[in-house]
Amino acid sequence: MPADPSAPSAASPPPPPRRTSFMVLPPEVRLQIYGYLLRLPPLTATTTTNIDEPRVSAGILRTSQQIHAEAAAVLYGDNVFLAHPSLLADFPRLRRWYTPVCAAAPLPRIRRFHLTLRLDCDPGFDRRRAAAAFAGAEELHIRVVQTFFLSAGKENLATLEDVRGVRGLTICGSTTGFEKYVEWLARLMRSPPGTKAMPFAESEEEHGDAGRVIMAR
């Protein structure tokens, strides 16, 4: 009886295993996977970095150009970065144990920052640099510190008075004695770009009238 030509030959090699590409997954599934690999727990003004935090798996960015484009948006756009003490939005770090971001390309994606601002020494930046760094930020968490309780005033916070359009803002820490100024400053920093404000009056701190701020555009 002649052999069936359609039947597999005993000597023929097995078919190669099917390979499933990561890119065939729906975009929303890929983004969810990127989130698991590249997002760190939130870092706010009231928290400090924890050496036991999970690390990001940044190696996935080297897989392909398309994966790099998709994953970079998650890594740089969804995480809160530590602002440089003086250069602010230049050379930010994801956490203290990571090297600073030096490449220019990802810097515009980073719009969530944590800033530690010392009151008892020169801040190392001026109002113009602060405005350029933080205007329109998605998040800005400011931790105010000083070496000794009530050893310094609010003067260094004035470097932030030209910042506008911050969407999510917290100012916490050593603000005893100028709480109303901090409320006034926060309202100013959340206000739309182009907003002008009358200077803060010390009487507002004394009488608790920080809500009375004259603003115009």
N, CA, C and O of each residue as an XYZ file, in Angstrom:
868
protein
N       0.859     -1.195      0.000
C       0.000      0.000      0.000
C       0.891      1.239      0.000
O       1.796      1.344      0.827
N       0.646      2.179     -0.917
C       1.520      3.369     -0.964
C       1.339      4.234      0.279
O       0.250      4.308      0.847
N       2.441      4.894      0.697
C       2.392      5.754      1.882
C       1.625      7.032      1.587
O       1.657      7.566      0.479
N       0.952      7.491      2.596
C       0.201      8.750      2.476
C       1.202      9.901      2.475
O       1.907     10.102      3.464
N       1.276     10.661      1.382
C       2.282     11.755      1.344
C       2.025     12.840      2.369
O       2.938     13.581      2.733
N       0.761     12.944      2.847
C       0.449     13.983      3.830
C       0.818     13.583      5.243
O       0.841     14.426      6.140
N       1.107     12.313      5.452
C       1.454     11.851      6.799
C       2.875     12.275      7.132
O       3.743     12.242      6.259
N       3.142     12.682      8.404
C       4.494     13.110      8.777
C       5.459     11.959      8.748
O       5.126     10.851      9.170
N       6.640     12.204      8.259
C       7.680     11.187      8.197
C       8.334     11.037      9.557
O       8.503     12.010     10.293
N       8.694      9.823      9.876
C       9.345      9.578     11.165
C      10.676     10.294     11.246
O      11.152     10.614     12.335
N      11.277     10.546     10.097
C      12.595     11.182     10.090
C      12.511     12.704     10.052
O      13.528     13.375     10.230
N      11.318     13.269      9.822
C      11.211     14.727      9.713
C      11.337     15.368     11.088
O      10.831     14.820     12.067
N      12.009     16.531     11.185
C      12.194     17.186     12.492
C      10.875     17.752     13.005
O       9.995     18.087     12.213
N      10.732     17.861     14.324
C       9.500     18.443     14.879
C       9.401     19.918     14.509
O      10.417     20.590     14.335
N       8.193     20.412     14.392
C       8.044     21.836     14.065
C       8.613     22.707     15.176
O       8.533     22.339     16.348
N       9.182     23.849     14.832
C       9.746     24.735     15.868
C       8.645     25.260     16.779
O       7.513     25.455     16.336
N       8.969     25.490     18.053
C       7.950     26.023     18.974
C       7.506     27.417     18.546
O       8.286     28.215     18.025
N       6.252     27.673     18.779
C       5.717     28.986     18.427
C       6.215     30.026     19.419
O       6.221     29.798     20.629
N       6.626     31.150     18.900
C       7.103     32.239     19.749
C       6.051     33.337     19.791
O       5.538     33.779     18.763
N       5.747     33.762     21.007
C       4.774     34.827     21.183
C       5.511     36.123     21.493
O       6.251     36.193     22.474
N       5.325     37.122     20.692
C       5.994     38.404     20.897
C       5.280     39.207     21.974
O       4.052     39.212     22.063
N       6.089     39.892     22.796
C       5.534     40.781     23.819
C       4.664     41.858     23.188
O       3.695     42.319     23.792
N       5.017     42.255     21.971
C       4.317     43.362     21.331
C       2.930     42.976     20.820
O       2.166     43.852     20.415
N       2.586     41.688     20.829
C       1.225     41.323     20.420
C       0.235     41.551     21.553
O      -0.975     41.515     21.330
N       0.730     41.785     22.763
C      -0.169     42.080     23.880
C      -0.842     43.426     23.659
O      -0.245     44.316     23.052
N      -2.069     43.595     24.136
C      -2.728     44.900     24.008
C      -1.915     45.992     24.706
O      -1.252     45.717     25.705
N      -1.956     47.219     24.200
C      -1.169     48.299     24.811
C      -1.447     48.485     26.294
O      -0.526     48.752     27.067
N      -2.718     48.347     26.706
C      -3.031     48.552     28.118
C      -2.388     47.478     28.997
O      -2.043     47.740     30.149
N      -2.229     46.262     28.449
C      -1.555     45.201     29.207
C      -0.057     45.491     29.294
O       0.555     45.302     30.345
N       0.526     45.944     28.200
C       1.952     46.297     28.230
C       2.205     47.416     29.236
O       3.182     47.366     29.985
N       1.343     48.413     29.260
C       1.518     49.513     30.211
C       1.412     49.027     31.647
O       2.125     49.512     32.525
N       0.525     48.074     31.888
C       0.408     47.518     33.230
C       1.689     46.791     33.632
O       2.140     46.901     34.772
N       2.266     46.056     32.701
C       3.528     45.361     32.977
C       4.648     46.367     33.227
O       5.446     46.194     34.148
N       4.708     47.414     32.410
C       5.719     48.456     32.646
C       5.560     49.046     34.049
O       6.550     49.320     34.728
N       4.324     49.237     34.471
C       4.091     49.792     35.797
C       4.653     48.907     36.898
O       5.252     49.404     37.853
N       4.464     47.589     36.771
C       5.013     46.673     37.763
C       6.539     46.735     37.792
O       7.146     46.597     38.854
N       7.152     46.938     36.648
C       8.609     46.905     36.550
C       9.273     48.235     36.886
O      10.413     48.257     37.351
N       8.576     49.338     36.655
C       9.250     50.641     36.632
C       8.704     51.659     37.616
O       9.313     52.718     37.773
N       7.601     51.400     38.282
C       7.062     52.366     39.243
C       7.513     52.016     40.653
O       7.466     50.856     41.064
N       7.953     53.039     41.391
C       8.298     52.882     42.791
C       7.159     53.413     43.658
O       6.334     54.190     43.178
N       7.101     53.003     44.936
C       6.068     53.541     45.828
C       6.143     55.060     45.885
O       7.221     55.629     45.713
N       5.018     55.727     46.123
C       5.010     57.198     46.133
C       5.989     57.766     47.152
O       6.174     57.214     48.237
N       6.604     58.869     46.785
C       7.524     59.589     47.658
C       6.947     60.977     47.848
O       6.817     61.732     46.885
N       6.598     61.321     49.080
C       5.974     62.608     49.354
C       6.846     63.405     50.311
O       7.906     62.943     50.735
N       6.388     64.614     50.649
C       7.168     65.488     51.523
C       7.285     64.939     52.932
O       8.195     65.331     53.661
N       6.400     64.049     53.339
C       6.426     63.532     54.700
C       7.113     62.180     54.797
O       7.204     61.623     55.891
N       7.595     61.639     53.697
C       8.255     60.337     53.724
C       9.717     60.497     53.358
O      10.112     61.485     52.739
N      10.504     59.527     53.741
C      11.917     59.511     53.376
C      12.190     58.261     52.563
O      11.410     57.309     52.575
N      13.303     58.278     51.861
C      13.632     57.113     51.050
C      13.987     55.938     51.939
O      14.617     56.095     52.985
N      13.577     54.770     51.511
C      13.790     53.541     52.261
C      14.696     52.635     51.442
O      14.396     52.306     50.294
N      15.805     52.238     52.047
C      16.762     51.412     51.320
C      16.164     50.059     50.954
O      16.670     49.386     50.056
N      15.093     49.649     51.635
C      14.448     48.367     51.351
C      13.415     48.465     50.239
O      12.777     47.466     49.908
N      13.238     49.632     49.661
C      12.286     49.772     48.562
C      12.682     48.874     47.393
O      13.869     48.622     47.181
N      11.702     48.391     46.634
C      12.045     47.631     45.428
C      12.754     48.514     44.406
O      12.537     49.725     44.361
N      13.585     47.909     43.604
C      14.289     48.634     42.539
C      13.508     48.528     41.243
O      12.736     47.590     41.043
N      13.712     49.484     40.377
C      13.081     49.407     39.064
C      13.875     48.456     38.174
O      15.084     48.295     38.344
N      13.191     47.836     37.236
C      13.833     46.926     36.277
C      14.029     47.669     34.962
O      13.343     47.409     33.973
N      14.977     48.594     34.973
C      15.156     49.483     33.828
C      15.729     48.779     32.611
O      15.748     49.357     31.524
N      16.198     47.548     32.762
C      16.751     46.835     31.623
C      15.760     46.627     30.496
O      16.155     46.429     29.348
N      14.464     46.670     30.816
C      13.466     46.473     29.761
C      13.536     47.583     28.715
O      13.113     47.377     27.578
N      14.059     48.749     29.074
C      14.155     49.843     28.110
C      15.140     49.534     26.988
O      15.084     50.163     25.931
N      16.038     48.577     27.201
C      17.035     48.242     26.185
C      16.561     47.145     25.237
O      17.322     46.703     24.377
N      15.317     46.703     25.383
C      14.824     45.578     24.592
C      14.615     45.948     23.130
O      15.078     45.239     22.236
N      13.922     47.052     22.886
C      13.670     47.502     21.513
C      13.322     48.976     21.554
O      13.044     49.529     22.619
N      13.337     49.609     20.396
C      13.022     51.037     20.338
C      11.584     51.302     20.755
O      11.318     52.272     21.464
N      10.650     50.454     20.324
C       9.250     50.686     20.668
C       9.010     50.488     22.159
O       8.312     51.282     22.789
N       9.587     49.432     22.721
C       9.433     49.218     24.159
C      10.081     50.359     24.931
O       9.543     50.809     25.943
N      11.230     50.829     24.462
C      11.881     51.969     25.120
C      10.962     53.181     25.118
O      10.826     53.856     26.139
N      10.335     53.463     23.992
C       9.458     54.631     23.901
C       8.272     54.504     24.848
O       7.883     55.476     25.495
N       7.695     53.307     24.930
C       6.530     53.110     25.795
C       6.919     53.089     27.271
O       6.252     53.706     28.102
N       7.996     52.380     27.593
C       8.374     52.205     28.989
C       8.996     53.466     29.581
O       8.824     53.735     30.770
N       9.714     54.241     28.774
C      10.328     55.469     29.285
C       9.275     56.440     29.787
O       9.502     57.155     30.763
N       8.123     56.470     29.127
C       7.047     57.355     29.576
C       6.582     56.983     30.974
O       6.201     57.858     31.752
N       6.607     55.698     31.304
C       6.213     55.241     32.640
C       7.312     55.544     33.652
O       7.041     56.100     34.716
N       8.545     55.183     33.327
C       9.653     55.378     34.262
C       9.838     56.843     34.623
O       9.937     57.189     35.800
N       9.883     57.700     33.617
C      10.177     59.107     33.872
C       8.931     59.938     34.155
O       9.016     60.959     34.837
N       7.792     59.524     33.650
C       6.592     60.327     33.815
C       5.756     60.007     35.025
O       5.012     60.864     35.502
N       5.860     58.772     35.547
C       4.980     58.362     36.641
C       5.647     58.369     38.005
O       4.951     58.314     39.020
N       6.961     58.434     38.066
C       7.677     58.405     39.344
C       7.996     59.809     39.843
O       8.155     60.743     39.056
N       8.087     59.941     41.170
C       8.553     61.177     41.793
C      10.077     61.116     41.900
O      10.629     60.155     42.436
N      10.747     62.138     41.392
C      12.210     62.194     41.408
C      12.688     63.188     42.465
O      12.013     64.175     42.756
N      13.846     62.916     43.027
C      14.473     63.832     43.978
C      15.135     64.968     43.210
O      16.041     64.739     42.409
N      14.682     66.183     43.454
C      15.287     67.339     42.795
C      16.712     67.544     43.309
O      17.000     67.309     44.483
N      17.593     67.981     42.421
C      18.965     68.300     42.819
C      18.930     69.470     43.802
O      18.123     70.382     43.622
N      19.782     69.475     44.839
C      19.719     70.543     45.844
C      19.850     71.952     45.290
O      19.253     72.883     45.830
N      20.627     72.128     44.214
C      20.801     73.465     43.649
C      20.398     73.552     42.183
O      19.936     74.600     41.734
N      20.566     72.472     41.433
C      20.216     72.479     40.008
C      18.766     72.085     39.764
O      18.264     72.215     38.647
N      18.097     71.607     40.795
C      16.656     71.323     40.790
C      16.278     70.291     39.736
O      16.534     69.102     39.928
N      15.676     70.714     38.630
C      15.195     69.758     37.629
C      16.309     69.198     36.759
O      16.075     68.253     36.005
N      17.508     69.749     36.840
C      18.666     69.169     36.162
C      19.337     68.172     37.107
O      19.504     68.450     38.295
N      19.713     67.030     36.585
C      20.354     65.960     37.353
C      19.492     65.458     38.517
O      20.005     65.295     39.624
N      18.210     65.214     38.297
C      17.397     64.627     39.371
C      17.725     63.145     39.540
O      18.265     62.510     38.635
N      17.393     62.609     40.703
C      17.594     61.183     40.968
C      16.245     60.523     41.237
O      15.335     61.133     41.799
N      16.139     59.267     40.823
C      14.931     58.520     41.149
C      14.871     58.250     42.648
O      13.816     58.394     43.266
N      15.987     57.863     43.225
C      16.162     57.734     44.668
C      17.627     58.003     44.963
O      18.430     58.107     44.036
N      17.989     58.117     46.222
C      19.357     58.510     46.560
C      20.392     57.500     46.086
O      21.532     57.871     45.804
N      20.015     56.234     45.995
C      20.994     55.220     45.601
C      21.120     55.081     44.089
O      21.924     54.277     43.616
N      20.346     55.842     43.319
C      20.478     55.834     41.864
C      21.344     57.011     41.426
O      21.380     58.047     42.089
N      22.032     56.844     40.316
C      22.801     57.952     39.760
C      21.848     58.997     39.177
O      20.725     58.657     38.805
N      22.268     60.252     39.090
C      21.386     61.284     38.529
C      21.076     61.022     37.059
O      21.845     60.374     36.349
N      19.955     61.532     36.631
C      19.589     61.483     35.213
C      20.376     62.589     34.514
O      20.105     63.772     34.721
N      21.341     62.208     33.696
C      22.218     63.176     33.035
C      21.823     63.441     31.589
O      22.096     64.521     31.065
N      21.188     62.478     30.937
C      20.812     62.649     29.533
C      19.729     63.710     29.404
O      18.836     63.804     30.246
N      19.814     64.499     28.354
C      18.847     65.585     28.164
C      17.482     65.079     27.713
O      16.462     65.679     28.050
N      17.448     63.987     26.958
C      16.193     63.532     26.347
C      15.090     63.233     27.355
O      13.957     63.659     27.131
N      15.357     62.520     28.464
C      14.253     62.201     29.374
C      13.852     63.324     30.320
O      12.797     63.234     30.948
N      14.647     64.373     30.446
C      14.357     65.408     31.440
C      12.983     66.052     31.266
O      12.307     66.275     32.270
N      12.529     66.365     30.036
C      11.190     66.965     29.919
C      10.062     66.055     30.390
O       8.977     66.539     30.714
N      10.302     64.741     30.433
C       9.267     63.816     30.901
C       9.108     63.855     32.417
O       8.051     63.497     32.936
N      10.141     64.284     33.128
C      10.122     64.255     34.594
C       9.399     65.496     35.098
O       9.934     66.603     35.024
N       8.196     65.316     35.605
C       7.392     66.441     36.075
C       6.837     66.192     37.473
O       5.876     66.839     37.890
N       7.442     65.257     38.191
C       7.052     64.973     39.575
C       8.328     65.015     40.415
O       9.273     64.266     40.171
N       8.336     65.906     41.409
C       9.574     66.162     42.145
C       9.350     66.151     43.651
O       8.267     66.453     44.153
N      10.419     65.789     44.346
C      10.526     65.932     45.801
C      11.723     66.840     46.058
O      12.833     66.543     45.615
N      11.507     67.937     46.768
C      12.569     68.909     47.049
C      12.759     69.028     48.550
O      11.804     69.291     49.282
N      13.984     68.836     49.010
C      14.332     69.128     50.399
C      14.948     70.520     50.433
O      15.993     70.761     49.828
N      14.295     71.430     51.144
C      14.723     72.833     51.184
C      15.194     73.177     52.585
O      14.418     73.141     53.540
N      16.465     73.511     52.701
C      17.015     73.916     53.993
C      16.772     75.409     54.204
O      16.918     76.218     53.288
N      16.398     75.750     55.433
C      16.138     77.147     55.771
C      17.350     77.842     56.366
O      17.409     79.071     56.379
N      18.318     77.078     56.860
C      19.413     77.669     57.629
C      20.719     77.770     56.853
O      21.782     77.920     57.456
N      20.661     77.691     55.527
C      21.847     77.916     54.702
C      21.392     78.418     53.337
O      20.203     78.397     53.019
N      22.350     78.866     52.540
C      22.003     79.384     51.221
C      21.322     78.288     50.401
O      21.822     77.164     50.351
N      20.194     78.592     49.757
C      19.477     77.535     49.036
C      20.211     77.015     47.811
O      19.968     75.887     47.382
N      21.108     77.819     47.238
C      21.847     77.351     46.074
C      21.144     77.567     44.749
O      21.677     77.194     43.705
N      19.961     78.160     44.764
C      19.235     78.474     43.528
C      18.429     79.740     43.764
O      18.176     80.129     44.904
N      18.029     80.378     42.667
C      17.262     81.612     42.785
C      15.838     81.400     42.280
O      15.461     80.302     41.871
N      15.060     82.480     42.319
C      13.648     82.397     41.943
C      13.482     82.000     40.480
O      12.573     81.242     40.143
N      14.350     82.503     39.615
C      14.212     82.200     38.192
C      14.446     80.717     37.918
O      13.709     80.104     37.145
N      15.466     80.139     38.546
C      15.729     78.712     38.336
C      14.583     77.877     38.891
O      14.181     76.889     38.275
N      14.053     78.263     40.048
C      12.937     77.512     40.627
C      11.715     77.561     39.722
O      11.042     76.550     39.526
N      11.429     78.734     39.171
C      10.272     78.861     38.277
C      10.459     78.020     37.023
O       9.521     77.366     36.566
N      11.668     78.035     36.462
C      11.930     77.247     35.257
C      11.828     75.754     35.531
O      11.399     74.989     34.667
N      12.220     75.340     36.725
C      12.236     73.912     37.053
C      10.855     73.369     37.366
O      10.518     72.264     36.941
N      10.047     74.121     38.101
C       8.836     73.550     38.687
C       7.528     74.096     38.131
O       6.466     73.580     38.479
N       7.563     75.114     37.284
C       6.315     75.648     36.731
C       5.576     74.554     35.967
O       6.158     73.882     35.116
N       4.302     74.378     36.271
C       3.491     73.378     35.587
C       3.767     71.950     35.993
O       3.351     71.028     35.291
N       4.458     71.732     37.109
C       4.776     70.371     37.545
C       3.507     69.598     37.881
O       2.539     70.157     38.396
N       3.529     68.305     37.581
C       2.412     67.443     37.962
C       2.344     67.286     39.475
O       1.260     67.321     40.057
N       3.491     67.114     40.110
C       3.580     66.995     41.563
C       4.834     67.714     42.034
O       5.866     67.703     41.364
N       4.722     68.340     43.201
C       5.888     68.923     43.852
C       5.695     68.771     45.351
O       4.776     69.348     45.933
N       6.570     67.988     45.969
C       6.514     67.751     47.407
C       7.737     68.418     48.028
O       8.870     68.035     47.736
N       7.515     69.403     48.875
C       8.599     70.190     49.457
C       8.729     69.834     50.930
O       7.775     69.961     51.698
N       9.903     69.394     51.309
C      10.198     69.067     52.711
C      11.112     70.159     53.253
O      12.253     70.299     52.813
N      10.610     70.924     54.201
C      11.332     72.061     54.763
C      12.076     71.586     56.009
O      11.477     71.001     56.912
N      13.386     71.841     56.053
C      14.194     71.365     57.182
C      15.108     72.482     57.673
O      15.448     73.406     56.934
N      15.496     72.369     58.948
C      16.515     73.226     59.543
C      17.175     72.442     60.668
O      16.582     71.522     61.231
N      18.415     72.819     60.989
C      19.186     72.034     61.955
C      18.579     72.098     63.340
O      18.449     71.075     64.012
N      18.206     73.292     63.773
C      17.642     73.477     65.101
C      16.259     74.099     64.978
O      16.004     74.897     64.076
N      15.387     73.732     65.876
C      14.021     74.233     65.869
C      14.018     75.754     66.015
O      14.652     76.305     66.915
N      13.293     76.425     65.112
C      13.148     77.887     65.104
C      14.487     78.609     64.938
O      14.644     79.742     65.392
N      15.445     77.957     64.292
C      16.751     78.603     64.100
C      16.806     79.450     62.837
O      17.781     80.173     62.631
N      15.789     79.380     61.988
C      15.794     80.129     60.730
C      14.372     80.551     60.389
O      13.396     79.987     60.884
N      14.287     81.563     59.525
C      12.984     82.052     59.089
C      12.568     81.455     57.761
O      13.102     80.439     57.316
N      11.607     82.108     57.143
C      11.001     81.596     55.915
C      11.662     82.127     54.649
O      11.182     81.847     53.551
N      12.747     82.884     54.772
C      13.307     83.596     53.622
C      13.616     82.679     52.439
O      13.369     83.057     51.294
N      14.143     81.499     52.687
C      14.502     80.617     51.569
C      13.283     80.125     50.805
O      13.388     79.798     49.623
N      12.139     80.068     51.452
C      10.916     79.675     50.747
C      10.525     80.705     49.694
O       9.811     80.385     48.744
N      10.991     81.941     49.860
C      10.655     82.988     48.893
C      11.214     82.691     47.506
O      10.744     83.264     46.523
N      12.201     81.812     47.407
C      12.729     81.445     46.087
C      11.686     80.715     45.242
O      11.875     80.551     44.037
N      10.594     80.277     45.859
C       9.548     79.541     45.140
C       8.360     80.415     44.759
O       7.385     79.918     44.197
N       8.427     81.706     45.055
C       7.258     82.568     44.860
C       6.923     82.838     43.397
O       5.834     83.333     43.108
N       7.817     82.532     42.473
C       7.516     82.725     41.048
C       7.051     81.443     40.365
O       6.784     81.449     39.163
N       6.951     80.359     41.102
C       6.479     79.086     40.539
C       4.959     79.146     40.406
O       4.266     79.579     41.328
N       4.443     78.708     39.256
C       2.993     78.721     39.010
C       2.571     77.394     38.370
O       3.378     76.677     37.778
N       1.287     77.103     38.510
C       0.690     75.994     37.782
C       1.021     74.610     38.287
O       0.908     73.644     37.534
N       1.432     74.480     39.554
C       1.715     73.154     40.117
C       0.387     72.464     40.418
O      -0.467     73.029     41.101
N       0.217     71.270     39.922
C      -1.069     70.581     40.067
C      -1.220     69.918     41.429
O      -2.243     70.085     42.094
N      -0.217     69.174     41.842
C      -0.261     68.519     43.147
C       0.885     69.016     44.001
O       2.045     68.742     43.696
N       0.578     69.751     45.081
C       1.613     70.412     45.870
C       1.433     70.094     47.345
O       0.323     70.169     47.873
N       2.530     69.739     48.009
C       2.544     69.635     49.465
C       3.790     70.340     49.981
O       4.871     70.217     49.406
N       3.626     71.081     51.073
C       4.745     71.735     51.756
C       4.662     71.315     53.212
O       3.715     71.678     53.909
N       5.634     70.562     53.673
C       5.606     70.017     55.027
C       6.970     70.196     55.673
O       7.957     70.531     55.018
N       6.992     69.961     56.973
C       8.261     70.008     57.677
C       8.329     71.131     58.681
O       7.360     71.403     59.390
N       9.478     71.787     58.741
C       9.763     72.774     59.775
C       9.232     74.141     59.365
O       9.987     74.997     58.903
N       7.929     74.341     59.536
C       7.288     75.599     59.128
C       6.667     76.337     60.311
O       5.855     77.241     60.114
N       7.035     75.968     61.522
C       6.478     76.623     62.704
C       6.834     78.106     62.711
O       7.992     78.478     62.517
N       5.835     78.938     62.935
C       6.034     80.379     62.992
C       5.671     81.099     61.718
O       5.529     82.322     61.725
N       5.518     80.381     60.626
C       5.095     81.025     59.370
C       4.126     80.119     58.600
O       4.223     79.972     57.382
N       3.201     79.525     59.336
C       2.222     78.630     58.717
C       1.337     79.358     57.712
O       1.019     78.807     56.658
N       0.939     80.583     58.024
C       0.072     81.332     57.109
C       0.817     81.707     55.827
O       0.233     81.736     54.743
N       2.092     81.987     55.962
C       2.882     82.253     54.756
C       2.923     81.014     53.874
O       2.813     81.125     52.653
N       3.078     79.848     54.465
C       3.113     78.603     53.688
C       1.785     78.396     52.974
O       1.772     77.970     51.819
N       0.662     78.690     53.637
C      -0.647     78.589     52.981
C      -0.725     79.556     51.797
O      -1.197     79.195     50.719
N      -0.265     80.770     52.010
C      -0.265     81.786     50.947
C       0.615     81.342     49.781
O       0.227     81.460     48.619
N       1.805     80.831     50.103
C       2.729     80.381     49.062
C       2.134     79.219     48.270
O       2.258     79.176     47.046
N       1.497     78.288     48.951
C       0.907     77.136     48.267
C      -0.184     77.583     47.304
O      -0.269     77.073     46.187
N      -1.017     78.525     47.722
C      -2.062     79.040     46.835
C      -1.445     79.715     45.617
O      -1.946     79.582     44.500
N      -0.363     80.433     45.842
C       0.311     81.129     44.749
C       0.916     80.133     43.758
O       0.808     80.319     42.546
N       1.543     79.094     44.263
C       2.196     78.119     43.391
C       1.188     77.282     42.609
O       1.504     76.787     41.527
N      -0.011     77.121     43.141
C      -1.059     76.381     42.426
C      -1.797     77.254     41.421
O      -2.527     76.737     40.575
N      -1.623     78.544     41.499
C      -2.369     79.457     40.639
C      -1.907     79.339     39.187
O      -0.800     78.863     38.932
N      -2.741     79.767     38.228
C      -2.395     79.613     36.808
C      -1.157     80.422     36.420
O      -0.825     81.402     37.087
N      -0.476     80.023     35.356
C       0.662     80.800     34.857
C       0.261     82.239     34.563
O      -0.831     82.494     34.055
N       1.134     83.164     34.879
C       0.859     84.572     34.648
C       0.206     85.276     35.810
O       0.033     86.494     35.772
N      -0.168     84.531     36.858
C      -0.807     85.145     38.017
C       0.186     86.030     38.759
O       1.318     85.629     39.030
N      -0.261     87.249     39.082
C       0.537     88.164     39.887
C      -0.057     88.211     41.288
O      -1.256     87.995     41.462
N       0.768     88.489     42.279
C       0.282     88.534     43.656
C       0.908     89.700     44.396
O       2.060     90.064     44.159
N       0.134     90.272     45.289
C       0.688     91.259     46.199
C       1.639     90.559     47.160
O       1.380     89.416     47.537
N       2.727     91.200     47.569
C       3.641     90.574     48.528
C       2.909     90.174     49.804
O       1.956     90.832     50.221
N       3.363     89.104     50.408
C       2.768     88.638     51.660
C       3.020     89.664     52.750
O       4.147     90.122     52.934
N       1.976     90.020     53.465
C       2.088     90.988     54.557
C       2.277     90.246     55.869
O       1.562     89.285     56.153
N       3.236     90.686     56.666
C       3.484     90.022     57.940
C       2.260     90.077     58.842
O       2.091     89.212     59.702
N       1.403     91.077     58.662
C       0.182     91.149     59.469
C      -0.735     89.970     59.189
O      -1.519     89.579     60.054
N      -0.650     89.397     57.992
C      -1.469     88.236     57.673
C      -1.039     87.033     58.498
O      -1.873     86.219     58.894
N       0.265     86.915     58.760
C       0.743     85.832     59.621
C       0.250     86.040     61.038
O      -0.144     85.095     61.722
N       0.279     87.283     61.465
C      -0.090     87.595     62.844
C      -1.580     87.450     63.077
O      -2.001     86.976     64.132
N      -2.393     87.861     62.089
C      -3.845     87.866     62.284
C      -4.544     86.718     61.581
O      -5.773     86.639     61.603
N      -3.788     85.830     60.962
C      -4.397     84.657     60.354
C      -5.249     84.964     59.150
O      -6.322     84.380     58.994
N      -4.804     85.870     58.287
C      -5.607     86.289     57.138
C      -4.913     85.937     55.830
O      -4.937     86.715     54.877
N      -4.288     84.744     55.790
C      -3.531     84.371     54.595
C      -4.418     84.146     53.389
O      -3.932     84.145     52.258
N      -5.702     83.955     53.606
C      -6.591     83.758     52.468
C      -6.829     85.028     51.683
O      -7.308     84.963     50.551
N      -6.511     86.183     52.246
C      -6.741     87.448     51.558
C      -5.503     87.792     50.740
O      -4.634     88.544     51.181
N      -5.445     87.233     49.559
C      -4.327     87.484     48.653
C      -4.883     88.118     47.392
O      -5.768     87.547     46.755
N      -4.384     89.278     47.020
C      -4.854     89.960     45.820
C      -4.070     89.428     44.638
O      -2.846     89.549     44.588
N      -4.779     88.836     43.686
C      -4.127     88.252     42.523
C      -4.740     88.807     41.258
O      -5.926     89.136     41.226
N      -3.947     88.912     40.230
C      -4.439     89.363     38.926
C      -3.619     88.686     37.856
O      -2.513     88.214     38.117
N      -4.160     88.636     36.639
C      -3.443     88.025     35.518
C      -3.232     89.071     34.431
O      -2.645     88.771     33.391
